Amino acid sequence: MVSGCILEVLGYIGRLMSYHDPFNENGFLMQICCLTIAPAFMAAGIYLTLSRIVVTFGPENSRIKPLSYPRIFIPCDILSLVLQALGGGMASAASHSNKSPDTGDHIMVTGLAFQVFTLLIFMILCADFVFRTITRMNRMGDAALDPTHKTLRGSTKFRLFLVALALSTICIFIRSVFRVVELGEGWNGALIKNQTLFIVLEGVMVIIAVLVLNLFHPGLCFREGYIKKPKAERGQGGRRWFWQRKGKGEVGEKVSPSPNGSDTA
């Protein structure tokens, strides 16, 4: 999220450069490249949170394993980012050489389109998880949910975080769709010259996405899902995720094998 915000700032610096000098090619390319790839970093942060949400409600409610979400979507996001950065670099080099930037533009649009596709699949899986959770709750009651995180699920902060995450995802999706259509028309298209649409569907969407996830930061809203480590273990980090394991050991403790073959907490 921080990387995405830094790129957004750089992109708008490029827009200011273009405002003061419309013929400043560096400012134009700076805003095109930075503002195009910035939300890919924000999307990566969103993908990481879903695995925690699945664990909070119970992995049995998900169609795939919790860790599968970041393992599937983060590489897709990286691929999208690489395509966008590569396309932006090629378009910039071609423009400086007074050549057509169309090839780089097409690669950039391909990266954006792939990002839209990835976000769409992500939202479908989120909706499927919600549907399966509600269906199992109607059939099984509280037994459908992981009892370990009952307190966390009941907290107002966590519930507001879920709303914020949904809103942020939708905003980034709307923004990405707009940029695909905008850049698909080429650098001389009508949309790229429409400042009102750009501010609303690019700037405002990103501001909302960043703002809500900062107001309801997962590090704060998931606080009940962590337990403090004993002082002897704090060199490895002050907190760890509170989870439930079936079998030996107590809730929230990670069990590792001892040298004699038995399990120790």
C-alpha positions as CSV (number, residue, x, y, z in Angstrom):
1,M,0.0,0.0,0.0
2,V,2.8,2.4,0.8
3,S,4.6,1.7,-2.5
4,G,1.3,2.3,-4.3
5,C,0.8,5.6,-2.5
6,I,4.4,6.7,-3.3
7,L,3.8,6.0,-7.0
8,E,0.5,7.9,-6.9
9,V,2.4,11.0,-5.5
10,L,5.0,10.7,-8.2
11,G,2.3,10.4,-10.8
12,Y,0.5,13.6,-9.7
13,I,3.8,15.4,-9.6
14,G,4.1,14.5,-13.2
15,R,0.6,15.9,-13.8
16,L,1.6,19.1,-12.2
17,M,4.7,19.3,-14.4
18,S,2.4,18.8,-17.4
19,Y,0.0,21.5,-16.2
20,H,2.8,24.1,-16.0
21,D,4.3,22.9,-19.3
22,P,1.9,20.9,-21.5
23,F,4.8,20.1,-23.8
24,N,6.9,18.6,-21.0
25,E,7.2,15.0,-22.2
26,N,8.9,13.8,-19.0
27,G,5.9,14.9,-16.9
28,F,3.4,13.2,-19.2
29,L,5.3,9.9,-19.2
30,M,5.9,10.1,-15.5
31,Q,2.1,10.4,-14.8
32,I,1.2,7.7,-17.3
33,C,3.6,5.1,-15.9
34,C,3.3,5.9,-12.2
35,L,-0.4,6.3,-12.0
36,T,-1.0,3.2,-14.2
37,I,1.0,0.7,-12.1
38,A,0.4,2.2,-8.6
39,P,-2.9,0.3,-7.9
40,A,-1.3,-3.0,-8.6
41,F,0.6,-2.6,-5.3
42,M,-2.6,-1.7,-3.5
43,A,-4.3,-4.8,-5.0
44,A,-1.5,-7.0,-3.6
45,G,-2.3,-5.7,-0.1
46,I,-5.9,-6.6,-0.5
47,Y,-5.2,-10.1,-1.7
48,L,-3.1,-10.8,1.4
49,T,-6.0,-10.0,3.8
50,L,-8.4,-12.5,2.4
51,S,-6.5,-15.5,3.7
52,R,-6.8,-14.0,7.2
53,I,-10.5,-13.4,6.8
54,V,-11.0,-17.1,5.7
55,V,-9.1,-18.3,8.8
56,T,-11.2,-16.0,11.0
57,F,-14.5,-17.5,9.7
58,G,-13.2,-21.0,9.2
59,P,-11.3,-22.6,6.3
60,E,-14.1,-25.1,5.8
61,N,-16.2,-22.3,4.4
62,S,-13.8,-21.6,1.6
63,R,-13.6,-23.4,-1.7
64,I,-9.8,-23.2,-1.6
65,K,-7.2,-23.2,1.2
66,P,-6.5,-19.9,2.9
67,L,-2.9,-19.7,1.8
68,S,-3.9,-20.5,-1.8
69,Y,-5.3,-16.9,-2.1
70,P,-2.0,-15.1,-1.8
71,R,-0.2,-17.9,-3.7
72,I,-2.6,-17.5,-6.6
73,F,-3.3,-13.8,-6.7
74,I,0.1,-12.3,-5.7
75,P,1.9,-13.9,-8.7
76,C,-0.9,-12.7,-11.0
77,D,-0.5,-9.2,-9.6
78,I,3.3,-9.3,-10.2
79,L,2.7,-10.4,-13.8
80,S,0.3,-7.6,-14.3
81,L,2.8,-5.1,-12.8
82,V,5.6,-6.4,-15.0
83,L,3.5,-6.0,-18.1
84,Q,2.4,-2.5,-17.2
85,A,6.0,-1.4,-16.3
86,L,7.4,-3.0,-19.4
87,G,4.8,-1.4,-21.6
88,G,5.3,2.0,-20.0
89,G,9.0,1.7,-20.4
90,M,8.7,0.8,-24.1
91,A,6.2,3.6,-24.7
92,S,8.5,6.1,-23.0
93,A,11.6,5.0,-24.9
94,A,9.6,5.1,-28.2
95,S,8.3,8.5,-27.5
96,H,11.8,9.9,-26.7
97,S,13.0,8.5,-30.0
98,N,10.1,10.1,-31.9
99,K,8.7,6.6,-32.7
100,S,5.2,5.3,-32.2
101,P,4.4,4.3,-28.6
102,D,1.6,1.9,-29.7
103,T,3.5,-1.3,-29.0
104,G,4.3,-0.3,-25.4
105,D,0.8,1.1,-25.0
106,H,-0.7,-2.3,-26.1
107,I,1.5,-4.2,-23.6
108,M,0.5,-1.8,-20.8
109,V,-3.2,-2.2,-21.7
110,T,-2.7,-6.0,-21.6
111,G,-1.2,-5.7,-18.1
112,L,-4.1,-3.6,-17.0
113,A,-6.7,-6.0,-18.5
114,F,-5.0,-8.9,-16.8
115,Q,-5.2,-7.0,-13.5
116,V,-9.0,-6.4,-14.1
117,F,-9.4,-10.1,-14.8
118,T,-7.5,-11.1,-11.6
119,L,-9.6,-8.6,-9.5
120,L,-12.8,-10.0,-11.0
121,I,-11.8,-13.6,-10.2
122,F,-10.8,-12.4,-6.7
123,M,-14.2,-10.8,-6.2
124,I,-16.0,-13.9,-7.4
125,L,-14.2,-16.0,-4.9
126,C,-14.9,-13.5,-2.2
127,A,-18.6,-13.6,-3.0
128,D,-18.5,-17.4,-3.2
129,F,-16.9,-17.5,0.3
130,V,-19.6,-15.2,1.7
131,F,-22.3,-17.4,0.1
132,R,-20.8,-20.6,1.4
133,T,-20.4,-19.2,4.9
134,I,-23.9,-17.9,5.1
135,T,-25.3,-21.2,3.7
136,R,-23.3,-23.3,6.3
137,M,-24.4,-21.0,9.1
138,N,-28.1,-21.4,8.1
139,R,-27.6,-25.2,8.2
140,M,-25.2,-25.6,11.1
141,G,-25.5,-22.5,13.2
142,D,-22.3,-21.3,15.0
143,A,-20.7,-24.7,14.4
144,A,-20.0,-23.5,10.9
145,L,-17.6,-20.9,12.2
146,D,-14.1,-21.3,13.8
147,P,-14.7,-20.8,17.6
148,T,-11.1,-19.5,18.0
149,H,-12.0,-16.1,16.5
150,K,-15.5,-15.6,17.9
151,T,-14.4,-12.5,19.7
152,L,-12.6,-11.1,16.7
153,R,-15.7,-11.7,14.4
154,G,-17.9,-9.9,16.9
155,S,-15.8,-6.8,17.1
156,T,-17.0,-3.6,15.5
157,K,-13.6,-2.8,14.1
158,F,-13.4,-6.1,12.3
159,R,-16.8,-5.7,10.8
160,L,-16.0,-2.2,9.6
161,F,-12.8,-3.5,8.1
162,L,-14.8,-6.0,6.0
163,V,-16.9,-3.2,4.7
164,A,-13.8,-1.1,4.0
165,L,-12.1,-4.0,2.2
166,A,-15.1,-4.5,0.0
167,L,-15.3,-0.8,-0.8
168,S,-11.6,-0.5,-1.5
169,T,-11.7,-3.6,-3.9
170,I,-14.6,-2.2,-5.8
171,C,-13.0,1.2,-6.2
172,I,-9.7,-0.2,-7.5
173,F,-11.7,-2.5,-9.9
174,I,-13.7,0.5,-11.2
175,R,-10.4,2.5,-11.6
176,S,-8.7,-0.4,-13.5
177,V,-11.6,-0.8,-15.9
178,F,-11.6,2.9,-16.6
179,R,-7.8,2.8,-17.4
180,V,-8.2,-0.1,-19.7
181,V,-10.8,1.7,-21.7
182,E,-8.8,5.0,-21.6
183,L,-5.5,3.6,-22.7
184,G,-7.2,1.2,-25.1
185,E,-8.2,4.3,-27.1
186,G,-4.5,5.3,-27.4
187,W,-2.7,8.4,-26.2
188,N,-4.8,10.6,-28.5
189,G,-8.1,9.2,-27.5
190,A,-11.1,11.1,-26.1
191,L,-11.0,9.7,-22.6
192,I,-7.3,10.5,-21.9
193,K,-8.2,14.2,-22.6
194,N,-11.3,14.2,-20.3
195,Q,-10.0,15.5,-17.0
196,T,-13.3,15.3,-15.2
197,L,-13.6,11.5,-15.8
198,F,-10.0,11.0,-14.9
199,I,-10.3,12.8,-11.5
200,V,-13.5,10.9,-10.6
201,L,-12.7,7.4,-11.9
202,E,-9.0,7.5,-11.2
203,G,-8.2,10.0,-8.5
204,V,-11.3,9.7,-6.3
205,M,-11.4,5.9,-6.6
206,V,-7.8,5.6,-5.4
207,I,-8.3,8.1,-2.6
208,I,-11.4,6.2,-1.3
209,A,-9.6,2.9,-1.5
210,V,-6.5,4.1,0.4
211,L,-8.5,6.2,2.9
212,V,-10.8,3.4,4.1
213,L,-8.0,0.9,4.5
214,N,-6.0,3.4,6.5
215,L,-9.0,4.3,8.7
216,F,-9.7,0.6,9.2
217,H,-6.2,-0.8,9.0
218,P,-6.0,-4.6,9.3
219,G,-3.2,-4.3,11.8
220,L,-5.7,-2.6,14.2
221,C,-8.9,-4.4,13.2
222,F,-7.3,-7.9,13.5
223,R,-5.7,-7.1,16.9
224,E,-7.9,-9.6,18.7
225,G,-6.6,-12.3,16.4
226,Y,-3.1,-12.1,17.8
227,I,-1.7,-13.2,21.1
228,K,1.4,-11.8,22.8
229,K,4.4,-14.0,22.8
230,P,6.2,-14.9,25.9
231,K,9.2,-12.6,26.6
232,A,11.6,-15.4,25.7
233,E,10.1,-15.5,22.2
234,R,9.8,-11.8,21.5
235,G,13.1,-11.7,19.6
236,Q,11.1,-13.4,16.8
237,G,8.4,-10.8,16.9
238,G,6.0,-9.4,19.5
239,R,2.8,-11.1,18.3
240,R,1.7,-14.1,16.3
241,W,-1.5,-15.1,14.7
242,F,-4.0,-16.8,17.0
243,W,-5.2,-20.0,15.4
244,Q,-6.7,-23.3,16.3
245,R,-5.2,-26.7,15.7
246,K,-7.0,-29.9,16.0
247,G,-5.3,-32.6,18.0
248,K,-2.5,-32.1,20.6
249,G,-1.7,-28.7,22.0
250,E,-3.9,-25.8,23.1
251,V,-5.7,-23.3,21.0
252,G,-3.3,-20.6,19.7
253,E,-0.1,-22.6,20.2
254,K,2.0,-23.9,17.4
255,V,3.2,-27.4,18.1
256,S,6.6,-28.6,16.8
257,P,8.2,-32.0,17.1
258,S,10.7,-32.6,19.8
259,P,14.0,-34.6,19.3
260,N,12.5,-37.7,20.9
261,G,9.6,-37.7,18.4
262,S,6.9,-36.4,20.7
263,D,5.0,-33.1,20.2
264,T,5.8,-30.1,22.4
265,A,4.0,-26.8,22.5
